[in-house]
Amino acid sequence: MVNEKKEELQVEELLQKYDLETSRLRSPVGIAATLIFIIAVAMSAFHLYTAGFGILQAMKQRAVHLSFAFLLVFLLYPMTKGGDKGKIPIYDYLLAILGVSIGVYILANYDQLVLRAGAPTQMDLVMGFIAILLVLEATRRSIGPELPIVAIIFLLYAYFGPYMPGMLAHRGYDLKRIIYQTYLTTEGIFGTPLAVSSTYVFLFILFGAFLDKTGVGRFFIDLAFALTGHMRGGPAKAAVVASGLMGSISGSSVANTVTTGAFTIPLMKKVGYKPHFAGAVEAAASTGGQIMPPVMGAAAFIMAEFTGIPYVKIIISAAIPAILYYLAVGTMVHLEACKLGLRGLPRSAMPSVRELAVKLYLLLPVVFIIYFLVRGFTPLKAAYWGIVGTILIGIVDLVLQYLLGNSSRIEIQQYARDMIQALAEGARGSVSVAMACATAGIVVGVVTLTGLGLKVATLIIALARGELILTLFFTMIASIILGMGLPTTAKYIVLATMAAPALTQLGVPVMAAHLFILYFGIIADVTPPVALAAYAGAGIAGANAMQTGITALKLASGGFLIPYIFALSPDLLLINTTPVDAIIAFISACIGVIALSASIENYLLTYCRIYERILLFVAALALIKPGLATDAFGIAVLGAITLMQHLRRKRAGQVGETG
């Protein structure tokens, strides 16, 4: 128990250091802490109730959601980075109340606002102006200044349209029209991003909090070690598996790195991996969690709203690329272990498979989610019943343990406290997403008002001279740059409105275009100089941050190849394809990923010669382009190099025996 407490403290310290959202949080005590706790529990209770018994009308649901978010932001986040984190100043209480008034105004005047649509009163505009300022400030506090700056630039673009150069120019809009569009329609702050935040996203964040309290996170880690810990370089393979499982639910690269890495990184170092490599493995594997169904860092829900593609279809299409990403990371981990001659951990040090089998019931909530989604329930209802199932499974387990004499009433009481704590943690975890979505809504509103999205798409195509590969390349660069400064949801929203149309105009399927920009925005978490997940891994490993970042980027390089594969060959996404074509595309992609991994690691069966490394890279690129000729070339190159290295290694062994 003492060790678990120490581990929790270590994880909390690391989150405070490397997770920007966590590091900004206040830690008030006394009445202020109780007030925040009550507000957070009330927020979760509201969303649970509406998920179970019917959400409110669109604007009302979003207004209540935003009001709760304002309350928590201004009470939890100080105005400045170095502000007092133990005390809440009076002006933040006033800002919190003012934030609530933004939502209350819409609730109290909803019918009148509908009747006078398009003709706002002076008070409507005043409240709208205040709402814009508060959203920008709350977002700055919770996730940093980058996204608010982007939103301000877009607002200025809406006003100064006539003065813009070339095709970016438009007729311009006065303040009245801009404020109306941003505050009193569902095309601004209360648009699609906040709609998703106030329904699906909140419920899945809350679901993750309940899973954490029931011990599923630790179960994932134990399961990964039981399956792979004894293999060559086992702890690193366990890190890849555990991070994929954890990331599929948590959706946060840094939090996943810290939570899983606290256990896996020391063991990777113990079996012989270098510190920077151990930190990089955890960062690359944890970052991939945001592309692993079912949650995908909340982007899947927003993607469903933007594209009109059912959520279930999105996670089915995203599954194979996610598997390929983890195949790439796992292959490089294995090749590194072979290079260094590493072994795994002794089986005696592994968690007992028998004990884990008894605890498989912990996975039932995830099974519930999948079952309800397959049965055609909405993600909102699936998450709701997943949460209910989590609570009930915990209760049944406690009662059984109590009847068998393995637990006491104190543990039952602690379980009740943990469930209430999960309500509070779920609400706190949703705040930064809510504010990012509200601010991203401002950007979307301006794009809709000015028609900027179509213009940017036309510019990208013109810059690429209509060439699909160049268009993909420019979109990749834009995604990585935006991903360095913005959270996943906000980055995706901005690019979905501006860059994705350029890809679809050139024939890339909608699903492939949106997954393409999502992938590269996520890869930014391990792309120096702003590689937060890698720096968190370096902090745990005691390694050089930049060296860890570069290594993590190498390990995540499959994430650079895979999006090009499915953009050029949608068979990989199971779009309009036959089972045979899908299987061929998957096998081809797997071979390409293995060739790329060997080239980057400079090792296949033995160390590569320079020409072998180059040829392996060319083979990987050839397998990007769908077609029998390119696939045959890539497979032939990989096969030939494998044979040459086998013979070379065999000769080296014979020479060694002779010597």
C-alpha positions in Angstrom: 0.0 0.0 0.0 2.9 2.3 0.9 4.5 1.6 -2.5 1.3 2.4 -4.3 1.0 5.7 -2.5 4.7 6.5 -3.5 4.0 5.6 -7.1 0.9 7.8 -7.1 2.9 10.7 -5.7 5.7 10.2 -8.3 3.1 10.2 -11.1 1.5 13.4 -9.7 4.9 15.1 -9.5 5.8 14.2 -13.1 2.4 15.4 -14.4 2.9 18.7 -12.6 6.3 19.1 -14.3 5.6 17.9 -17.8 1.8 18.1 -18.4 1.1 21.8 -19.2 -2.6 21.5 -18.2 -1.8 19.9 -14.9 1.1 22.2 -14.1 -1.2 25.2 -14.3 -3.7 23.9 -11.7 -4.2 25.5 -8.3 -4.3 23.4 -5.2 -6.6 25.3 -2.9 -7.6 24.1 0.6 -10.5 24.5 2.9 -13.8 26.0 1.7 -12.4 26.8 -1.7 -11.4 23.2 -2.3 -14.8 22.0 -1.1 -16.6 24.5 -3.4 -14.5 23.3 -6.4 -15.2 19.7 -5.5 -19.0 20.3 -5.3 -19.1 22.2 -8.6 -17.1 19.4 -10.3 -19.4 16.6 -9.0 -22.5 18.7 -10.0 -21.1 19.1 -13.5 -20.6 15.3 -13.9 -24.0 14.6 -12.3 -25.6 17.0 -14.9 -24.0 15.3 -17.8 -24.7 11.8 -16.5 -28.4 12.7 -16.0 -28.8 14.2 -19.5 -27.0 11.3 -21.1 -29.3 8.8 -19.4 -32.6 10.7 -19.6 -32.2 13.0 -22.6 -30.0 16.0 -23.3 -31.4 19.5 -23.4 -32.0 21.6 -26.5 -28.7 22.2 -28.3 -28.0 25.7 -27.2 -29.2 25.0 -23.6 -27.0 21.9 -23.2 -24.0 23.7 -24.5 -24.7 26.8 -22.4 -24.9 24.7 -19.1 -21.7 22.8 -20.1 -19.8 26.1 -20.8 -21.0 27.7 -17.6 -19.7 24.8 -15.5 -16.4 24.9 -17.5 -16.1 28.7 -16.8 -16.6 28.1 -13.1 -13.9 25.5 -12.8 -11.4 27.2 -15.1 -11.4 30.5 -13.2 -11.3 28.7 -9.8 -8.7 26.2 -10.8 -6.3 28.1 -13.0 -4.5 31.3 -11.9 -4.2 34.3 -14.2 -0.4 33.9 -14.4 1.9 31.0 -14.4 3.6 32.1 -11.2 0.4 33.0 -9.5 -0.5 31.8 -6.0 -1.8 28.2 -6.4 -3.1 27.9 -2.9 -5.4 30.9 -2.8 -8.2 32.1 -5.2 -8.3 35.9 -5.5 -11.6 37.8 -5.4 -11.4 38.8 -9.1 -11.3 35.1 -10.1 -14.5 34.5 -8.2 -16.0 37.5 -10.0 -14.8 36.1 -13.4 -16.3 32.7 -12.5 -19.7 34.3 -11.8 -19.5 36.4 -14.9 -18.8 33.3 -16.9 -21.9 31.6 -15.5 -23.9 34.6 -16.4 -23.0 34.0 -20.1 -24.8 30.7 -20.0 -27.6 31.8 -17.7 -28.4 34.7 -20.1 -29.0 32.2 -23.0 -31.1 29.9 -20.7 -33.2 32.7 -19.4 -33.8 34.4 -22.7 -33.8 31.4 -25.0 -37.3 31.8 -26.5 -36.7 35.6 -27.1 -33.3 34.9 -28.7 -34.9 32.4 -31.1 -37.7 34.9 -32.0 -35.3 37.7 -32.8 -32.7 35.6 -34.6 -30.6 37.9 -36.8 -31.7 41.0 -34.9 -29.6 41.1 -31.7 -30.3 43.7 -29.0 -27.7 45.9 -27.4 -27.6 43.6 -24.4 -27.2 40.5 -26.6 -24.1 42.1 -28.2 -22.7 43.2 -24.8 -23.0 39.6 -23.5 -21.6 38.3 -26.7 -18.5 40.5 -26.4 -18.0 39.5 -22.8 -18.4 35.8 -23.8 -15.7 36.1 -26.4 -13.2 37.7 -24.0 -14.0 35.1 -21.3 -13.6 32.2 -23.6 -10.2 33.5 -24.9 -9.0 34.1 -21.3 -10.2 30.8 -19.9 -8.5 29.0 -22.8 -5.3 30.9 -22.3 -5.3 29.9 -18.7 -6.1 26.2 -19.2 -4.1 25.2 -22.3 -1.8 28.2 -23.1 -1.9 31.3 -25.4 -1.4 29.6 -28.8 -5.1 28.8 -29.5 -6.5 32.1 -28.3 -3.9 33.9 -30.5 -5.1 31.8 -33.5 -8.7 32.7 -32.7 -7.9 36.5 -32.4 -6.2 36.4 -35.8 -9.3 34.8 -37.3 -11.5 37.4 -35.7 -9.3 40.2 -37.1 -9.5 38.5 -40.5 -13.3 38.6 -40.4 -13.2 42.4 -39.7 -10.4 43.4 -42.0 -11.4 41.3 -45.0 -11.4 44.0 -47.6 -7.7 44.7 -46.8 -6.5 41.1 -47.3 -4.3 40.3 -50.3 -5.5 38.4 -53.3 -8.1 35.7 -53.0 -8.0 35.9 -49.2 -9.9 39.2 -49.4 -13.6 39.3 -48.6 -16.2 42.1 -48.0 -15.6 42.3 -44.3 -18.0 42.2 -41.4 -18.8 44.7 -38.7 -18.5 43.9 -34.9 -22.2 43.4 -34.6 -22.2 40.6 -37.2 -19.1 39.0 -35.8 -20.4 39.0 -32.2 -23.7 37.7 -33.4 -22.1 34.9 -35.4 -19.8 34.0 -32.5 -22.2 34.1 -29.6 -25.8 33.7 -30.7 -25.6 31.0 -33.3 -24.5 27.4 -33.4 -21.7 28.4 -35.8 -19.4 29.9 -33.2 -18.7 29.3 -29.5 -21.7 27.1 -29.2 -20.9 25.3 -32.5 -20.1 21.6 -33.3 -16.9 21.4 -31.3 -18.7 22.4 -28.0 -21.6 20.2 -28.9 -19.3 17.2 -29.0 -17.5 18.3 -25.8 -20.9 18.7 -24.0 -22.0 15.2 -24.9 -19.7 12.4 -26.2 -16.3 13.8 -25.0 -17.4 14.6 -21.5 -18.9 11.2 -21.0 -15.8 9.3 -22.3 -13.5 11.4 -20.1 -15.7 10.6 -17.1 -15.7 6.9 -18.2 -11.9 7.0 -18.1 -11.9 8.5 -14.6 -14.2 5.7 -13.4 -12.0 3.1 -15.0 -8.9 4.6 -13.3 -10.6 4.3 -9.9 -11.5 0.7 -10.5 -7.9 -0.2 -11.1 -8.1 -0.9 -14.9 -5.0 1.2 -15.6 -2.8 -0.9 -13.4 -4.5 -4.1 -14.8 -3.5 -3.0 -18.3 0.1 -2.7 -17.2 0.1 -6.1 -15.4 -1.5 -7.7 -18.4 1.1 -6.3 -20.8 3.9 -7.6 -18.6 2.3 -11.0 -18.2 2.1 -11.3 -22.0 5.4 -9.8 -23.1 7.7 -9.2 -20.1 9.6 -12.5 -20.5 10.3 -11.9 -24.2 13.5 -10.4 -25.6 13.6 -6.8 -24.4 10.3 -7.6 -22.6 9.7 -4.4 -20.6 9.9 -2.3 -23.8 7.3 -4.5 -25.5 5.2 -4.4 -22.4 5.4 -0.6 -22.5 4.1 -0.6 -26.1 1.2 -2.9 -25.3 0.3 -1.2 -22.0 0.5 2.3 -23.6 -1.7 1.3 -26.4 -4.4 -0.1 -24.1 -4.1 2.9 -21.7 -4.0 5.4 -24.5 -7.1 4.0 -26.2 -9.1 5.2 -23.1 -7.1 8.2 -21.7 -6.4 10.0 -25.0 -3.5 12.1 -23.5 0.1 11.5 -24.7 1.8 13.1 -21.7 -0.5 11.6 -19.0 -0.2 8.2 -20.7 3.6 8.6 -20.8 3.9 9.5 -17.1 1.3 7.0 -15.8 2.7 4.0 -17.7 6.3 5.1 -17.8 6.6 5.3 -14.1 6.4 1.5 -14.1 7.9 0.6 -17.5 10.9 2.9 -18.0 12.9 1.8 -14.9 12.4 -1.9 -16.0 13.5 -1.1 -19.5 16.7 0.5 -18.1 17.2 -2.6 -15.9 17.3 -5.1 -18.8 19.8 -2.9 -20.7 18.0 -0.3 -22.8 19.8 3.1 -22.7 17.9 5.8 -20.7 17.0 7.9 -23.7 15.7 4.9 -25.7 13.6 3.8 -22.7 12.0 7.2 -22.4 11.5 7.4 -26.2 9.8 4.0 -26.3 7.2 5.1 -23.7 6.6 8.5 -25.4 6.2 7.0 -28.9 3.9 4.2 -27.6 1.8 6.6 -25.5 1.4 9.1 -28.3 -0.1 6.4 -30.4 -2.9 6.0 -27.9 -4.6 9.0 -29.5 -5.1 7.1 -32.8 -6.1 3.9 -31.1 -9.9 3.2 -31.0 -12.3 3.6 -29.3 -11.6 7.1 -27.8 -8.7 8.4 -30.0 -8.1 11.5 -27.9 -11.8 12.6 -28.4 -11.1 13.4 -32.0 -13.2 10.5 -33.3 -16.3 12.1 -31.9 -15.6 15.4 -33.5 -14.7 13.7 -36.7 -18.1 12.0 -36.7 -19.8 15.3 -36.4 -17.7 17.1 -39.0 -17.8 14.4 -41.6 -21.2 12.9 -41.0 -19.6 9.4 -40.9 -21.0 7.2 -38.1 -18.6 7.0 -35.1 -18.6 3.1 -35.4 -17.3 3.3 -39.0 -14.6 5.8 -38.0 -13.2 3.5 -35.2 -13.4 0.5 -37.5 -11.5 2.3 -40.2 -8.9 3.7 -37.7 -8.2 0.2 -36.3 -5.8 -1.1 -38.9 -3.6 2.1 -39.2 -3.4 2.1 -35.4 -2.2 -1.6 -35.4 0.4 -0.7 -38.1 1.7 2.2 -35.9 2.2 -0.1 -33.0 3.7 -2.8 -35.2 6.3 -0.2 -36.3 7.1 0.8 -32.7 7.2 -2.8 -31.6 9.4 -3.9 -34.5 12.0 -1.2 -33.7 11.9 -2.1 -30.0 12.6 -5.7 -30.9 15.4 -4.9 -33.4 17.0 -2.7 -30.8 16.9 -5.6 -28.3 18.4 -7.9 -30.9 21.2 -5.3 -31.6 22.1 -5.1 -27.9 21.6 -8.8 -27.2 19.0 -8.0 -24.5 16.9 -10.6 -22.7 13.5 -10.3 -20.9 12.6 -10.4 -17.2 12.4 -13.8 -15.4 8.9 -15.3 -15.4 9.0 -15.3 -11.6 9.1 -11.5 -11.8 6.0 -11.3 -14.0 2.4 -10.9 -12.7 0.6 -14.2 -12.3 -1.5 -15.0 -15.3 -3.9 -16.9 -13.0 -4.4 -13.9 -10.8 -5.0 -11.7 -13.8 -7.4 -14.1 -15.3 -9.5 -13.8 -12.1 -9.6 -10.0 -12.6 -10.7 -10.1 -16.3 -14.0 -8.8 -15.1 -12.3 -5.3 -15.0 -12.4 -5.3 -18.8 -16.2 -5.7 -18.8 -16.9 -1.9 -19.0 -14.9 -1.7 -22.2 -16.8 -4.7 -23.5 -20.0 -2.9 -22.6 -18.9 0.1 -24.7 -18.1 -2.0 -27.7 -21.3 -4.1 -27.4 -23.6 -1.0 -27.3 -21.8 0.6 -30.2 -22.1 -2.5 -32.3 -25.8 -2.7 -31.4 -26.3 0.8 -32.9 -26.5 2.9 -29.7 -25.0 6.4 -29.9 -21.6 6.9 -28.4 -23.3 9.0 -25.7 -25.5 6.1 -24.6 -22.7 3.6 -24.9 -20.5 5.7 -22.6 -23.4 6.2 -20.2 -24.0 2.5 -19.9 -20.3 1.9 -19.7 -20.1 4.1 -16.6 -23.1 2.5 -15.1 -21.6 -1.0 -15.8 -18.3 0.1 -14.2 -20.0 1.2 -11.0 -22.2 -2.0 -10.8 -19.2 -4.3 -11.5 -17.3 -2.6 -8.7 -20.2 -3.0 -6.3 -20.8 -6.7 -7.1 -17.0 -7.4 -6.7 -17.0 -5.6 -3.3 -20.0 -7.4 -2.0 -18.6 -10.8 -3.1 -15.3 -10.0 -1.5 -17.1 -8.9 1.7 -19.1 -12.1 1.9 -16.0 -14.2 1.3 -14.3 -12.2 4.1 -11.7 -10.6 1.8 -12.8 -7.0 2.4 -14.2 -4.9 5.1 -16.9 -2.3 5.4 -14.1 0.3 5.4 -13.2 -0.7 1.9 -16.8 -0.5 0.8 -17.0 3.0 2.2 -13.7 3.8 0.4 -15.2 2.6 -2.9 -18.1 5.0 -2.5 -15.7 7.8 -1.9 -13.7 6.8 -4.9 -16.8 6.8 -7.2 -17.6 10.4 -6.0 -14.0 11.3 -6.5 -14.2 10.0 -10.1 -17.1 12.4 -10.7 -14.9 15.3 -9.6 -11.8 14.1 -11.6 -13.9 13.6 -14.7 -15.2 17.1 -14.6 -11.8 18.6 -14.0 -10.3 16.6 -16.8 -12.9 17.9 -19.2 -12.4 21.6 -18.6 -9.4 22.2 -20.9 -11.1 20.2 -23.7 -14.3 22.3 -23.3 -12.4 25.6 -23.5 -10.4 24.4 -26.5 -13.6 23.4 -28.3 -15.2 26.7 -27.4 -12.3 28.7 -28.9 -12.0 26.4 -31.9 -15.7 27.2 -32.4 -14.7 30.8 -32.9 -12.3 29.8 -35.6 -14.9 27.6 -37.3 -17.4 30.4 -37.1 -15.1 32.8 -39.0 -14.2 30.2 -41.6 -18.0 29.6 -42.2 -18.8 33.3 -42.3 -16.0 34.3 -44.7 -15.6 31.1 -46.8 -12.0 30.9 -45.9 -11.9 27.1 -45.8 -12.5 26.8 -49.5 -10.0 29.5 -50.3 -7.2 27.9 -48.2 -8.0 24.5 -49.9 -7.6 26.2 -53.3 -4.3 27.8 -52.2 -2.9 24.5 -51.0 -3.8 22.8 -54.3 -2.4 25.7 -56.3 0.9 25.7 -54.3 1.1 21.9 -54.9 0.2 22.5 -58.6 -2.5 19.9 -58.3 -0.1 17.1 -57.4 -1.6 14.9 -54.7 1.7 13.9 -53.1 2.8 17.5 -52.7 -0.7 18.4 -51.3 -0.3 15.7 -48.8 3.2 16.9 -47.9 2.1 20.5 -47.4 -0.9 19.3 -45.3 1.5 17.2 -43.2 3.7 20.2 -42.5 0.7 22.4 -41.5 -0.6 19.6 -39.2 2.7 19.1 -37.4 3.2 22.9 -36.9 -0.3 23.3 -35.5 0.0 20.2 -33.5 3.1 21.5 -31.7 1.1 24.4 -30.1 -2.5 23.2 -30.0 -4.2 20.2 -28.2 -5.4 17.4 -30.4 -9.1 18.4 -30.6 -8.4 22.0 -31.4 -5.8 21.2 -34.0 -8.0 18.7 -35.7 -11.0 21.2 -35.8 -8.9 24.0 -37.4 -7.4 21.7 -40.0 -10.7 19.9 -40.7 -12.2 23.2 -41.8 -9.2 24.4 -43.8 -6.8 21.6 -45.0 -9.0 18.5 -45.3 -11.1 20.0 -48.2 -7.9 20.3 -50.3 -7.3 16.6 -50.0 -10.9 15.7 -50.7 -10.9 17.9 -53.8 -8.0 15.8 -55.2 -9.9 12.5 -54.7 -8.8 11.5 -51.2 -11.8 9.9 -49.4 -13.2 12.1 -46.6 -12.3 9.5 -43.9 -8.7 9.2 -45.2 -8.3 13.0 -45.4 -9.5 13.6 -41.8 -7.4 10.7 -40.4 -4.4 12.0 -42.3 -4.5 15.4 -40.6 -5.2 13.8 -37.2 -2.2 11.5 -37.4 0.3 14.3 -38.1 -1.1 16.6 -35.5 -0.6 13.8 -32.9 2.9 13.0 -34.1 3.8 16.6 -33.0 3.9 15.3 -29.4 7.1 13.5 -30.2 8.4 16.0 -32.8 11.2 18.3 -31.4 11.5 21.1 -30.4 8.0 20.8 -28.8 7.9 17.1 -28.0 6.1 17.2 -24.6 5.5 13.4 -24.4 9.2 12.7 -25.1 10.4 15.3 -22.6 8.1 13.6 -19.9 9.7 10.3 -20.8 13.2 11.8 -20.5 12.3 13.2 -17.1 11.4 9.7 -15.8 14.4 8.0 -17.5 16.9 10.7 -16.3 18.0 11.2 -20.0 18.8 14.1 -22.2 15.5 15.6 -23.3 16.5 16.4 -26.9 18.1 13.1 -27.5 15.0 11.4 -26.2 12.8 13.5 -28.5 14.8 12.6 -31.6 14.8 8.9 -30.7 11.0 9.0 -30.0 10.6 10.7 -33.4 12.5 7.8 -35.0 10.4 5.2 -33.2 7.2 7.0 -34.3 8.3 7.2 -37.9 5.7 4.7 -38.9 3.3 7.4 -38.1 4.8 9.3 -41.1 4.5 6.5 -43.5 1.1 5.0 -42.6 -1.0 8.1 -43.4 0.4 8.3 -46.9 -0.4 4.6 -47.3 -4.1 5.0 -46.5 -4.4 8.3 -48.3 -3.2 6.6 -51.5 -4.7 3.2 -50.8 -8.0 3.6 -48.9 -8.3 -0.2 -48.8 -6.4 0.0 -45.6 -9.4 1.9 -44.1 -11.8 -0.7 -45.4 -13.4 1.9 -47.6 -15.3 0.5 -50.6 -13.1 -2.5 -50.7 -13.4 -6.3 -50.8 -12.0 -8.5 -48.0 -9.3 -9.8 -50.4 -8.1 -6.3 -51.3 -8.1 -5.2 -47.7 -6.0 -8.2 -46.7 -3.5 -7.6 -49.5 -3.3 -3.9 -48.5 -2.7 -4.8 -44.9 0.0 -7.3 -45.7 1.7 -4.9 -48.0 1.6 -2.1 -45.4 3.0 -4.5 -42.7 5.9 -5.4 -45.0 6.5 -1.7 -45.7 6.5 -0.9 -42.0 9.0 -3.7 -41.2 11.3 -2.4 -44.0 11.1 1.1 -42.7 11.8 0.0 -39.1 14.8 -2.0 -40.2 16.1 0.9 -42.2 15.7 3.3 -39.3 17.2 0.9 -36.7 20.0 0.0 -39.1 19.4 -3.7 -38.3 17.4 -6.6 -39.7 19.0 -9.9 -39.0 22.3 -8.2 -38.4 23.7 -4.7 -38.9 22.9 -3.2 -42.3 25.4 -2.0 -44.8 24.8 1.5 -46.1 23.3 0.3 -49.4 21.1 -2.2 -47.6 19.7 0.6 -45.4 19.0 2.8 -48.4 17.3 -0.1 -50.3 15.2 -0.9 -47.3 14.0 2.7 -47.1 13.3 2.7 -50.9 11.3 -0.6 -50.5 9.2 1.0 -47.7 8.4 4.0 -50.0 7.6 1.6 -52.9 5.1 -0.1 -50.7 3.3 3.2 -50.1 2.1 3.3 -53.7 -0.6 0.7 -54.3 0.0 -1.6 -57.2 1.3 -5.0 -58.0 4.6 -3.8 -59.5 5.6 -1.5 -56.5 4.5 -4.1 -54.0 6.4 -6.8 -55.8 9.5 -4.6 -55.9 9.3 -3.8 -52.1 8.8 -7.4 -51.1 11.6 -8.6 -53.4 14.1 -6.0 -51.9 13.2 -6.9 -48.3 13.4 -10.7 -49.1 16.8 -10.3 -50.9 18.3 -8.3 -48.0 16.9 -10.7 -45.5 18.6 -13.6 -47.4 21.9 -11.7 -47.7 22.0 -10.9 -44.0 21.1 -14.5 -43.1 24.0 -15.8 -45.2 26.3 -13.1 -43.8 25.4 -14.0 -40.2 25.8 -17.7 -41.0 29.3 -17.1 -42.4 30.3 -15.0 -39.4 29.1 -17.8 -37.1 31.2 -20.4 -39.0 34.3 -18.1 -38.9 33.8 -17.7 -35.2 33.6 -21.5 -34.7 36.7 -22.0 -36.8 38.5 -19.3 -34.9 
